Amino acid sequence: MVDRSLVLIRGAGDLASGVALRLRRAGFAVVMTEISRPTTIRRTVAFSQAVTEGRCRVEDLSAQRAEDPEEALALLERGVLPVLVDPQCRCREALKPRALVDAILAKRNLGTRITDAPIVIGVGPGFTAGLDCHAAVETMRGHTLGRVLYRGSPLPNTNIPGLIGGFAGERVLRAPADGIFREERAIGDRVKAGDTVGWVGDLPMTATLDGVLRGLLATGVPVYKGMKAGDVDPRNEPDYCKTASDKALAIGGGVLEAILCLQSRQRK
């Protein structure tokens, strides 16, 4: 039996996982979809880890990889968050969710349509409320972070990360070449500027500033030169690597507001 409060989330990275946490705590059943080889940076707070590890836990919520919609529904009955490898979101036809949230964060719409569910929400740039979704949620750090738009689009992507601890673009670590990434350090490690944290072939990827390694690609992930492959947090708090970020929870709050608001409007 399909749960009529079910929300299907496309994407299971750290921001999508913040959305899942908010919705589950508010009483919604949640199923997530991912690609077969996730490129999540903040892996310790992302349910995408269930794809490669089989299961994972973020804060107080456990997730497990499901092989099909039937297994996903069975996991929901056990209180486990299911993660399906389903880039095209074909499971939507079997699950018939009340709401679909596109939180892939691709900076463009990869195929979500306003007709995909009774309530469709786009997260971040690439969506236009009233055109390809019923509501869109702002992801840009600043005054409008987490705000819900029922007409129009979120701010365009600037490719400049938001300020954390006084640093923006300097926080991001990028692959030095095309190839296969290999970890040298672990998420949660304290690092100094110039420390080697990973490799692509014989080329090192080094920390750009002092702080805590908050995010890092997993060993074996294919990368291209300049691809985001890590993240240093200058606030130097390792515990921040274990919990959803302020940004993820703000976006999750926006998605929750949008679902409740649109449900109320539809009932009327």
Backbone as CSV, one residue per row, in Angstrom:
resi,resn,N_x,N_y,N_z,CA_x,CA_y,CA_z,C_x,C_y,C_z
1,MET,0.844,-1.203,0.000,0.000,0.000,0.000,0.880,1.254,0.000
2,VAL,0.608,2.182,-0.891,1.412,3.397,-0.998,0.986,4.388,0.077
3,ASP,1.965,4.928,0.798,1.706,5.930,1.830,1.405,7.264,1.149
4,ARG,0.229,7.808,1.418,-0.171,9.043,0.736,0.564,10.270,1.263
5,SER,1.364,10.115,2.329,2.205,11.219,2.785,3.626,11.082,2.237
6,LEU,3.812,10.166,1.291,5.150,9.864,0.802,5.726,11.003,-0.030
7,VAL,6.991,11.326,0.251,7.733,12.330,-0.510,8.922,11.635,-1.166
8,LEU,9.059,11.812,-2.456,10.177,11.244,-3.211,11.182,12.362,-3.480
9,ILE,12.430,12.154,-3.047,13.478,13.157,-3.226,14.480,12.668,-4.250
10,ARG,14.662,13.430,-5.302,15.706,13.131,-6.293,17.020,13.719,-5.793
11,GLY,18.033,12.847,-5.642,19.303,13.278,-5.079,19.389,12.892,-3.616
12,ALA,20.604,12.527,-3.177,20.794,12.148,-1.775,22.115,12.694,-1.237
13,GLY,22.543,13.839,-1.793,23.735,14.509,-1.287,23.468,15.179,0.055
14,ASP,24.397,15.987,0.530,24.256,16.558,1.875,23.080,17.528,1.986
15,LEU,22.809,18.314,0.941,21.679,19.239,1.025,20.349,18.495,0.923
16,ALA,20.282,17.530,0.015,19.073,16.709,-0.076,18.836,15.944,1.218
17,SER,19.915,15.542,1.883,19.790,14.805,3.135,19.246,15.692,4.249
18,GLY,19.603,16.973,4.230,19.009,17.911,5.184,17.510,18.027,4.973
19,VAL,17.082,18.004,3.710,15.647,18.014,3.392,14.989,16.758,3.947
20,ALA,15.620,15.610,3.736,15.061,14.342,4.216,14.916,14.337,5.733
21,LEU,15.912,14.853,6.435,15.842,14.904,7.895,14.657,15.746,8.357
22,ARG,14.493,16.918,7.769,13.376,17.805,8.149,12.026,17.124,7.898
23,LEU,11.883,16.508,6.734,10.600,15.901,6.379,10.288,14.691,7.249
24,ARG,11.279,13.848,7.499,11.038,12.679,8.336,10.640,13.095,9.747
25,ARG,11.313,14.098,10.282,11.001,14.552,11.641,9.624,15.191,11.719
26,ALA,9.118,15.663,10.575,7.779,16.261,10.531,6.705,15.211,10.259
27,GLY,7.097,13.943,10.081,6.124,12.874,9.942,5.898,12.354,8.540
28,PHE,6.673,12.834,7.575,6.507,12.355,6.201,7.321,11.081,5.970
29,ALA,6.782,10.198,5.141,7.553,9.061,4.638,8.413,9.581,3.491
30,VAL,9.683,9.181,3.462,10.620,9.715,2.472,11.365,8.580,1.776
31,VAL,11.433,8.658,0.453,12.273,7.780,-0.368,13.187,8.679,-1.181
32,MET,14.473,8.285,-1.318,15.433,9.080,-2.074,15.967,8.277,-3.259
33,THR,16.383,8.981,-4.306,17.028,8.334,-5.450,18.411,8.938,-5.665
34,GLU,19.309,8.148,-6.245,20.683,8.601,-6.496,21.209,7.966,-7.772
35,ILE,22.390,8.444,-8.189,23.107,7.832,-9.296,23.926,6.660,-8.749
36,SER,24.427,5.806,-9.634,25.123,4.591,-9.197,26.480,4.874,-8.571
37,ARG,27.109,5.991,-8.947,28.393,6.354,-8.358,28.315,7.812,-7.889
38,PRO,27.839,8.033,-6.669,27.643,9.402,-6.180,28.957,10.179,-6.115
39,THR,28.857,11.487,-6.342,30.022,12.363,-6.253,29.880,13.324,-5.076
40,THR,29.254,12.850,-4.019,29.037,13.664,-2.829,30.362,13.993,-2.156
41,ILE,30.537,15.252,-1.764,31.735,15.689,-1.055,31.565,15.469,0.452
42,ARG,30.466,15.972,1.006,30.225,15.842,2.455,29.575,14.491,2.744
43,ARG,30.351,13.440,2.571,29.811,12.081,2.630,29.317,11.679,4.008
44,THR,29.885,12.236,5.074,29.507,11.821,6.423,28.111,12.310,6.823
45,VAL,27.539,13.209,6.040,26.192,13.697,6.351,25.284,13.571,5.127
46,ALA,25.516,12.538,4.320,24.736,12.348,3.099,24.246,10.911,2.999
47,PHE,22.953,10.765,2.712,22.372,9.430,2.567,22.813,8.743,1.270
48,SER,23.512,9.453,0.402,24.051,8.824,-0.805,25.039,7.725,-0.461
49,GLN,25.587,7.753,0.744,26.520,6.725,1.177,25.885,5.335,1.204
50,ALA,24.561,5.304,1.329,23.868,4.009,1.336,24.031,3.292,-0.002
51,VAL,24.247,4.057,-1.068,24.420,3.445,-2.398,25.689,2.602,-2.439
52,THR,26.782,3.144,-1.932,28.074,2.457,-2.007,28.339,1.554,-0.804
53,GLU,27.797,1.924,0.366,28.062,1.162,1.580,26.941,0.178,1.930
54,GLY,25.809,0.303,1.260,24.672,-0.566,1.574,23.743,0.031,2.600
55,ARG,24.316,0.705,3.581,23.528,1.393,4.599,24.373,2.509,5.199
56,CYS,23.740,3.466,5.835,24.456,4.558,6.485,23.519,5.225,7.496
57,ARG,24.068,6.141,8.245,23.281,6.866,9.241,23.710,8.328,9.236
58,VAL,22.751,9.229,9.241,22.995,10.657,9.373,22.188,11.147,10.564
59,GLU,22.895,11.657,11.546,22.268,12.059,12.809,21.450,10.888,13.368
60,ASP,20.127,11.054,13.505,19.320,10.003,14.138,18.550,9.145,13.136
61,LEU,18.893,9.234,11.855,18.122,8.535,10.833,19.006,7.555,10.052
62,SER,18.574,6.296,9.991,19.291,5.268,9.247,18.709,5.110,7.851
63,ALA,19.583,4.863,6.890,19.176,4.659,5.500,19.763,3.357,4.988
64,GLN,19.112,2.797,3.984,19.586,1.553,3.381,19.291,1.575,1.883
65,ARG,20.185,1.001,1.127,19.961,0.895,-0.307,18.816,-0.079,-0.579
66,ALA,17.899,0.323,-1.445,16.794,-0.538,-1.873,16.978,-0.853,-3.344
67,GLU,16.646,-2.061,-3.740,16.854,-2.484,-5.120,15.656,-2.204,-6.017
68,ASP,14.478,-1.998,-5.418,13.281,-1.721,-6.215,12.246,-1.034,-5.323
69,PRO,11.167,-0.497,-5.916,10.155,0.207,-5.119,9.532,-0.658,-4.035
70,GLU,9.359,-1.947,-4.305,8.754,-2.835,-3.305,9.633,-2.927,-2.065
71,GLU,10.939,-3.063,-2.275,11.847,-3.109,-1.130,11.878,-1.766,-0.409
72,ALA,11.762,-0.676,-1.173,11.733,0.651,-0.558,10.545,0.780,0.391
73,LEU,9.383,0.328,-0.032,8.198,0.406,0.819,8.346,-0.481,2.054
74,ALA,8.983,-1.632,1.889,9.203,-2.520,3.037,10.145,-1.867,4.048
75,LEU,11.162,-1.171,3.559,12.085,-0.475,4.457,11.371,0.645,5.211
76,LEU,10.472,1.346,4.522,9.705,2.397,5.184,8.914,1.838,6.365
77,GLU,8.354,0.661,6.182,7.585,0.024,7.260,8.453,-0.242,8.484
78,ARG,9.750,-0.422,8.268,10.674,-0.684,9.368,11.301,0.590,9.921
79,GLY,10.889,1.730,9.398,11.427,2.996,9.878,12.770,3.364,9.299
80,VAL,13.154,2.704,8.197,14.432,2.973,7.538,14.192,3.806,6.286
81,LEU,15.075,4.748,6.021,14.956,5.584,4.823,15.540,4.835,3.629
82,PRO,14.759,4.560,2.588,15.267,3.835,1.417,15.957,4.775,0.422
83,VAL,17.054,4.283,-0.160,17.747,5.013,-1.215,17.835,4.089,-2.427
84,LEU,17.234,4.507,-3.528,17.212,3.724,-4.759,18.201,4.290,-5.772
85,VAL,18.917,3.408,-6.470,19.730,3.853,-7.609,18.774,3.972,-8.789
86,ASP,18.409,5.211,-9.106,17.370,5.444,-10.113,17.500,6.872,-10.643
87,PRO,18.545,7.154,-11.441,18.775,8.516,-11.934,17.590,9.095,-12.711
88,GLN,16.827,8.248,-13.396,15.701,8.731,-14.188,14.413,8.825,-13.380
89,CYS,14.489,8.413,-12.120,13.333,8.479,-11.217,12.138,7.676,-11.749
90,ARG,12.420,6.523,-12.308,11.341,5.680,-12.830,10.472,5.106,-11.716
91,CYS,11.012,5.026,-10.501,10.254,4.488,-9.372,9.030,5.336,-9.050
92,ARG,9.010,6.560,-9.576,7.883,7.455,-9.327,6.556,6.823,-9.744
93,GLU,6.572,6.077,-10.840,5.333,5.490,-11.339,4.766,4.458,-10.376
94,ALA,5.643,3.702,-9.709,5.183,2.693,-8.754,4.867,3.301,-7.386
95,LEU,5.668,4.269,-6.965,5.498,4.835,-5.625,4.366,5.847,-5.538
96,LYS,4.085,6.536,-6.653,3.028,7.539,-6.696,3.104,8.490,-5.488
97,PRO,4.189,9.234,-5.364,4.366,10.101,-4.193,3.375,11.259,-4.161
98,ARG,3.101,11.708,-2.967,2.278,12.910,-2.804,3.056,14.136,-3.279
99,ALA,4.387,14.113,-3.008,5.233,15.232,-3.422,6.547,14.694,-3.970
100,LEU,7.076,15.378,-4.970,8.389,15.069,-5.520,9.271,16.296,-5.354
101,VAL,10.458,16.085,-4.786,11.411,17.172,-4.562,12.658,16.898,-5.386
102,ASP,12.999,17.777,-6.298,14.230,17.637,-7.077,15.325,18.397,-6.334
103,ALA,16.168,17.645,-5.617,17.270,18.231,-4.856,18.606,17.704,-5.375
104,ILE,18.682,17.464,-6.675,19.924,16.997,-7.292,20.990,18.092,-7.236
105,LEU,20.560,19.347,-7.257,21.457,20.501,-7.232,22.405,20.503,-8.424
106,ALA,21.841,20.236,-9.594,22.627,20.216,-10.827,22.733,21.604,-11.447
107,LYS,22.101,22.589,-10.836,22.058,23.968,-11.349,21.228,24.084,-12.621
108,ARG,20.562,22.983,-12.984,19.647,22.968,-14.117,18.677,21.810,-13.915
109,ASN,17.548,21.880,-14.581,16.540,20.843,-14.469,16.929,19.655,-15.354
110,LEU,17.070,18.475,-14.753,17.478,17.284,-15.489,16.294,16.419,-15.903
111,GLY,15.099,16.985,-15.905,13.955,16.227,-16.405,12.720,16.243,-15.540
112,THR,12.756,16.930,-14.408,11.580,17.002,-13.539,10.500,17.858,-14.193
113,ARG,9.250,17.375,-14.113,8.116,18.092,-14.700,7.083,18.395,-13.630
114,ILE,6.317,19.425,-13.844,5.310,19.834,-12.875,4.198,18.799,-12.755
115,THR,4.101,17.901,-13.723,3.078,16.855,-13.706,3.560,15.555,-13.051
116,ASP,4.778,15.534,-12.516,5.343,14.309,-11.948,4.663,13.865,-10.658
117,ALA,4.024,14.786,-9.968,3.343,14.476,-8.704,2.361,15.607,-8.413
118,PRO,1.432,15.397,-7.492,0.515,16.484,-7.130,1.240,17.740,-6.646
119,ILE,2.391,17.537,-5.992,3.222,18.650,-5.546,4.643,18.401,-6.039
120,VAL,5.193,19.341,-6.776,6.561,19.222,-7.292,7.349,20.457,-6.854
121,ILE,8.510,20.213,-6.231,9.327,21.303,-5.699,10.731,21.205,-6.277
122,GLY,11.233,22.302,-6.812,12.595,22.362,-7.325,13.491,23.073,-6.330
123,VAL,14.668,22.532,-6.103,15.609,23.115,-5.144,16.780,23.736,-5.894
124,GLY,16.913,25.052,-5.761,18.047,25.748,-6.345,17.830,26.226,-7.772
125,PRO,18.885,26.771,-8.400,18.789,27.301,-9.761,18.373,26.232,-10.760
126,GLY,17.734,26.684,-11.848,17.338,25.771,-12.910,15.860,25.462,-12.930
127,PHE,15.128,25.940,-11.929,13.683,25.696,-11.849,12.915,27.011,-11.873
128,THR,11.713,26.949,-12.410,10.833,28.108,-12.426,9.482,27.691,-11.869
129,ALA,9.153,28.219,-10.711,7.871,27.900,-10.082,6.730,28.370,-10.974
130,GLY,5.773,27.469,-11.184,4.662,27.757,-12.071,4.882,27.240,-13.471
131,LEU,6.116,26.822,-13.769,6.437,26.289,-15.093,6.801,24.800,-15.022
132,ASP,7.906,24.478,-14.340,8.300,23.067,-14.224,8.176,22.530,-12.798
133,CYS,7.700,23.362,-11.880,7.453,22.929,-10.505,6.412,23.869,-9.892
134,HIS,5.804,23.418,-8.794,4.803,24.258,-8.114,5.455,25.286,-7.196
135,ALA,6.655,24.972,-6.718,7.399,25.890,-5.857,8.882,25.600,-6.011
136,ALA,9.703,26.618,-5.781,11.156,26.469,-5.833,11.737,27.042,-4.545
137,VAL,12.839,26.468,-4.087,13.455,26.885,-2.833,14.837,27.459,-3.106
138,GLU,15.098,28.624,-2.526,16.370,29.317,-2.715,17.499,28.601,-1.974
139,THR,18.650,28.429,-2.650,19.800,27.760,-2.048,21.006,28.677,-1.867
140,MET,20.910,29.906,-2.349,22.035,30.838,-2.221,22.156,31.317,-0.774
141,ARG,23.364,31.182,-0.198,23.569,31.690,1.157,23.292,33.192,1.194
142,GLY,22.727,33.636,2.308,22.402,35.044,2.445,20.982,35.228,2.939
143,HIS,20.456,36.405,2.726,19.168,36.793,3.286,18.014,35.912,2.811
144,THR,18.090,35.393,1.593,16.955,34.646,1.032,17.119,33.123,1.118
145,LEU,18.184,32.625,1.756,18.404,31.182,1.855,17.191,30.482,2.475
146,GLY,16.678,29.454,1.777,15.546,28.690,2.285,14.192,29.287,1.963
147,ARG,14.169,30.455,1.341,12.884,31.091,1.010,12.179,30.324,-0.104
148,VAL,10.855,30.243,-0.003,10.054,29.520,-0.993,9.492,30.498,-2.017
149,LEU,9.648,30.139,-3.286,9.101,30.940,-4.383,7.953,30.168,-5.021
150,TYR,6.811,30.804,-5.131,5.667,30.179,-5.796,5.488,30.716,-7.210
151,ARG,6.307,31.689,-7.561,6.418,32.200,-8.925,7.858,32.628,-9.129
152,GLY,8.403,32.315,-10.287,9.757,32.738,-10.581,10.808,31.710,-10.206
153,SER,12.080,32.128,-10.257,13.207,31.212,-10.116,14.157,31.646,-9.007
154,PRO,14.856,30.686,-8.394,15.921,31.031,-7.445,17.034,31.805,-8.138
155,LEU,17.891,32.438,-7.341,19.000,33.209,-7.890,19.915,32.314,-8.721
156,PRO,20.466,32.825,-9.806,21.350,32.000,-10.652,22.628,31.625,-9.916
157,ASN,23.220,30.522,-10.343,24.456,30.048,-9.735,25.610,30.990,-10.076
158,THR,26.414,31.337,-9.060,27.559,32.234,-9.278,28.884,31.477,-9.330
159,ASN,28.853,30.176,-8.965,30.065,29.360,-8.862,31.013,29.857,-7.775
160,ILE,30.510,30.720,-6.881,31.300,31.200,-5.747,30.641,30.692,-4.469
161,PRO,31.300,29.822,-3.705,30.704,29.310,-2.474,30.407,30.431,-1.481
162,GLY,29.421,30.204,-0.616,29.086,31.195,0.406,30.172,31.287,1.465
163,LEU,30.183,32.409,2.179,31.172,32.636,3.228,30.946,31.707,4.412
164,ILE,32.013,31.053,4.856,32.024,30.281,6.092,33.329,30.615,6.803
165,GLY,33.225,31.134,8.006,34.430,31.493,8.745,35.263,32.539,8.044
166,GLY,34.622,33.376,7.234,35.335,34.439,6.533,35.944,34.033,5.207
167,PHE,35.743,32.779,4.794,36.308,32.302,3.535,35.198,31.808,2.606
168,ALA,35.404,31.975,1.317,34.418,31.530,0.321,35.072,30.516,-0.630
169,GLY,35.501,30.966,-1.797,36.074,30.079,-2.795,37.321,29.354,-2.324
170,GLU,38.019,29.959,-1.341,39.244,29.336,-0.844,38.984,27.999,-0.156
171,ARG,37.773,27.782,0.284,37.435,26.552,1.013,37.426,25.321,0.107
172,VAL,37.159,25.543,-1.166,36.935,24.428,-2.084,38.260,23.856,-2.598
173,LEU,38.359,22.534,-2.573,39.528,21.836,-3.106,39.142,21.214,-4.439
174,ARG,39.978,21.395,-5.439,39.629,20.938,-6.784,40.657,19.934,-7.309
175,ALA,40.150,18.974,-8.071,41.010,17.923,-8.618,42.099,18.548,-9.491
176,PRO,43.351,18.099,-9.338,44.462,18.687,-10.100,44.565,18.195,-11.533
177,ALA,43.798,17.124,-11.882,43.900,16.564,-13.230,42.723,15.628,-13.481
178,ASP,42.576,15.206,-14.716,41.613,14.147,-15.029,42.151,12.822,-14.498
179,GLY,41.259,11.959,-14.041,41.710,10.648,-13.588,40.824,10.081,-12.497
180,ILE,41.399,9.206,-11.684,40.675,8.566,-10.593,41.185,9.130,-9.272
181,PHE,40.266,9.585,-8.446,40.644,10.217,-7.182,41.020,9.171,-6.139
182,ARG,41.995,9.533,-5.294,42.420,8.657,-4.195,42.583,9.489,-2.925
183,GLU,41.951,9.054,-1.855,42.019,9.783,-0.580,43.385,9.601,0.079
184,GLU,43.866,10.691,0.691,45.073,10.636,1.515,44.708,10.902,2.977
185,ARG,43.759,11.792,3.196,43.302,12.124,4.543,41.815,11.783,4.654
186,ALA,41.270,11.902,5.865,39.880,11.527,6.117,39.060,12.747,6.516
187,ILE,37.786,12.708,6.188,36.870,13.768,6.621,36.919,13.856,8.148
188,GLY,37.035,15.075,8.654,37.144,15.300,10.091,38.561,15.583,10.543
189,ASP,39.563,15.308,9.670,40.958,15.590,10.013,41.211,17.094,10.032
190,ARG,42.053,17.523,10.965,42.537,18.900,10.935,43.717,18.966,9.954
191,VAL,43.697,19.981,9.095,44.743,20.105,8.083,45.296,21.523,8.080
192,LYS,46.485,21.653,7.509,47.134,22.952,7.319,47.214,23.245,5.827
193,ALA,47.229,24.505,5.482,47.382,24.889,4.075,48.639,24.239,3.511
194,GLY,48.485,23.567,2.367,49.605,22.891,1.729,49.661,21.401,2.003
195,ASP,48.902,20.923,2.997,48.868,19.481,3.274,48.223,18.736,2.108
196,THR,48.769,17.575,1.769,48.168,16.732,0.741,46.987,15.969,1.342
197,VAL,45.830,16.107,0.721,44.632,15.427,1.237,44.132,14.357,0.272
198,GLY,44.646,14.369,-0.972,44.226,13.378,-1.950,45.127,13.414,-3.166
199,TRP,44.906,12.437,-4.057,45.739,12.321,-5.247,44.884,12.023,-6.475
200,VAL,45.353,12.488,-7.604,44.864,12.040,-8.897,46.106,11.619,-9.670
201,GLY,46.298,10.308,-9.791,47.550,9.818,-10.345,48.695,10.204,-9.430
202,ASP,49.723,10.866,-9.996,50.874,11.297,-9.201,50.754,12.746,-8.734
203,LEU,49.615,13.382,-9.028,49.448,14.791,-8.675,48.678,14.932,-7.370
204,PRO,49.221,15.690,-6.419,48.542,15.854,-5.137,47.452,16.925,-5.199
205,MET,46.404,16.743,-4.395,45.432,17.798,-4.147,45.689,18.285,-2.731
206,THR,46.000,19.568,-2.588,46.435,20.084,-1.290,45.391,21.005,-0.675
207,ALA,45.429,21.068,0.648,44.546,21.978,1.380,44.906,23.417,1.045
208,THR,43.902,24.252,0.917,44.117,25.647,0.539,44.196,26.571,1.745
209,LEU,43.784,26.087,2.915,43.837,26.886,4.131,43.800,25.949,5.338
210,ASP,44.037,26.505,6.523,43.988,25.721,7.751,42.536,25.488,8.154
211,GLY,42.261,24.306,8.694,40.910,24.033,9.170,40.648,22.541,9.269
212,VAL,39.391,22.180,9.203,38.971,20.781,9.262,38.514,20.346,7.885
213,LEU,38.954,19.172,7.475,38.527,18.613,6.188,37.070,18.179,6.340
214,ARG,36.159,19.012,5.840,34.720,18.777,6.020,34.157,17.862,4.942
215,GLY,34.772,17.873,3.769,34.283,17.046,2.675,35.421,16.549,1.815
216,LEU,35.256,15.330,1.253,36.286,14.753,0.394,35.658,13.637,-0.430
217,LEU,35.968,13.612,-1.715,35.478,12.525,-2.555,36.016,11.185,-2.076
218,ALA,35.286,10.130,-2.376,35.726,8.784,-2.024,36.767,8.293,-3.030
219,THR,37.655,7.441,-2.567,38.627,6.804,-3.450,37.903,6.028,-4.556
220,GLY,38.392,6.193,-5.777,37.813,5.473,-6.906,36.862,6.287,-7.760
221,VAL,36.538,7.510,-7.335,35.613,8.337,-8.112,36.355,8.993,-9.282
222,PRO,35.858,8.867,-10.509,36.482,9.559,-11.646,36.302,11.073,-11.518
223,VAL,37.332,11.823,-11.812,37.268,13.281,-11.719,37.853,13.907,-12.980
224,TYR,37.555,15.175,-13.171,38.184,15.947,-14.234,38.899,17.133,-13.598
225,LYS,39.869,17.676,-14.282,40.653,18.779,-13.736,39.735,19.952,-13.371
226,GLY,39.857,20.425,-12.153,39.056,21.546,-11.680,37.763,21.147,-11.005
227,MET,37.437,19.858,-11.024,36.203,19.380,-10.385,36.305,19.522,-8.867
228,LYS,35.214,19.944,-8.233,35.198,20.052,-6.784,35.382,18.667,-6.179
229,ALA,36.402,18.528,-5.336,36.728,17.215,-4.784,36.911,17.234,-3.270
230,GLY,36.835,18.416,-2.658,36.991,18.507,-1.205,36.580,19.865,-0.697
231,ASP,36.563,19.997,0.630,36.079,21.218,1.261,36.730,21.341,2.640
232,VAL,37.367,22.474,2.913,37.981,22.720,4.212,37.131,23.742,4.974
233,ASP,36.824,23.430,6.228,36.034,24.323,7.075,36.981,25.075,8.010
234,PRO,37.118,26.401,7.840,38.069,27.166,8.657,37.631,27.345,10.101
235,ARG,36.395,26.958,10.439,35.938,27.105,11.825,36.586,26.089,12.753
236,ASN,37.233,25.068,12.168,38.072,24.135,12.919,37.303,23.332,13.977
237,GLU,36.059,22.937,13.641,35.224,22.148,14.549,34.914,20.792,13.914
238,PRO,35.625,19.734,14.289,35.388,18.416,13.673,33.956,17.917,13.831
239,ASP,33.278,18.306,14.909,31.906,17.837,15.128,30.945,18.328,14.047
240,TYR,31.302,19.406,13.345,30.438,19.901,12.275,30.366,18.906,11.120
241,CYS,31.316,17.980,11.057,31.328,16.973,9.993,30.306,15.869,10.239
242,LYS,29.689,15.862,11.418,28.793,14.780,11.801,27.321,15.166,11.749
243,THR,27.033,16.429,11.495,25.646,16.884,11.503,25.325,17.701,10.255
244,ALA,24.053,17.711,9.890,23.611,18.483,8.731,23.929,19.962,8.940
245,SER,24.296,20.630,7.871,24.689,22.036,7.962,23.494,22.956,8.140
246,ASP,23.793,24.187,8.534,22.749,25.214,8.635,22.061,25.416,7.294
247,LYS,22.837,25.359,6.213,22.272,25.543,4.871,21.324,24.404,4.518
248,ALA,21.742,23.171,4.791,20.907,22.012,4.472,19.584,22.056,5.227
249,LEU,19.640,22.435,6.502,18.414,22.471,7.303,17.523,23.648,6.909
250,ALA,18.131,24.766,6.504,17.332,25.908,6.039,16.576,25.546,4.765
251,ILE,17.252,24.869,3.852,16.603,24.425,2.622,15.512,23.411,2.946
252,GLY,15.819,22.496,3.878,14.816,21.523,4.296,13.587,22.183,4.884
253,GLY,13.785,23.247,5.650,12.654,23.989,6.194,11.815,24.629,5.106
254,GLY,12.480,25.123,4.067,11.752,25.699,2.942,10.921,24.664,2.213
255,VAL,11.495,23.472,2.003,10.756,22.403,1.333,9.549,21.985,2.168
256,LEU,9.731,21.851,3.475,8.626,21.478,4.359,7.509,22.525,4.291
257,GLU,7.881,23.807,4.344,6.883,24.872,4.228,6.125,24.772,2.911
258,ALA,6.855,24.548,1.828,6.217,24.487,0.513,5.213,23.344,0.429
259,ILE,5.592,22.169,0.935,4.681,21.025,0.880,3.416,21.313,1.681
260,LEU,3.571,21.822,2.900,2.408,22.085,3.745,1.518,23.172,3.150
261,CYS,2.155,24.207,2.596,1.389,25.292,1.995,0.616,24.805,0.774
262,LEU,1.275,24.054,-0.087,0.622,23.578,-1.309,-0.468,22.548,-0.994
263,GLN,-0.240,21.717,0.015,-1.284,20.779,0.440,-2.520,21.530,0.906
264,SER,-2.322,22.587,1.680,-3.437,23.379,2.185,-4.205,24.036,1.041
265,ARG,-3.464,24.580,0.086,-4.105,25.224,-1.065,-4.923,24.220,-1.875
266,GLN,-4.379,23.026,-2.055,-5.067,22.017,-2.854,-6.321,21.509,-2.161
267,ARG,-6.290,21.425,-0.832,-7.493,20.999,-0.099,-8.596,22.028,-0.260
268,LYS,-8.210,23.303,-0.282,-9.221,24.357,-0.426,-9.781,24.413,-1.835
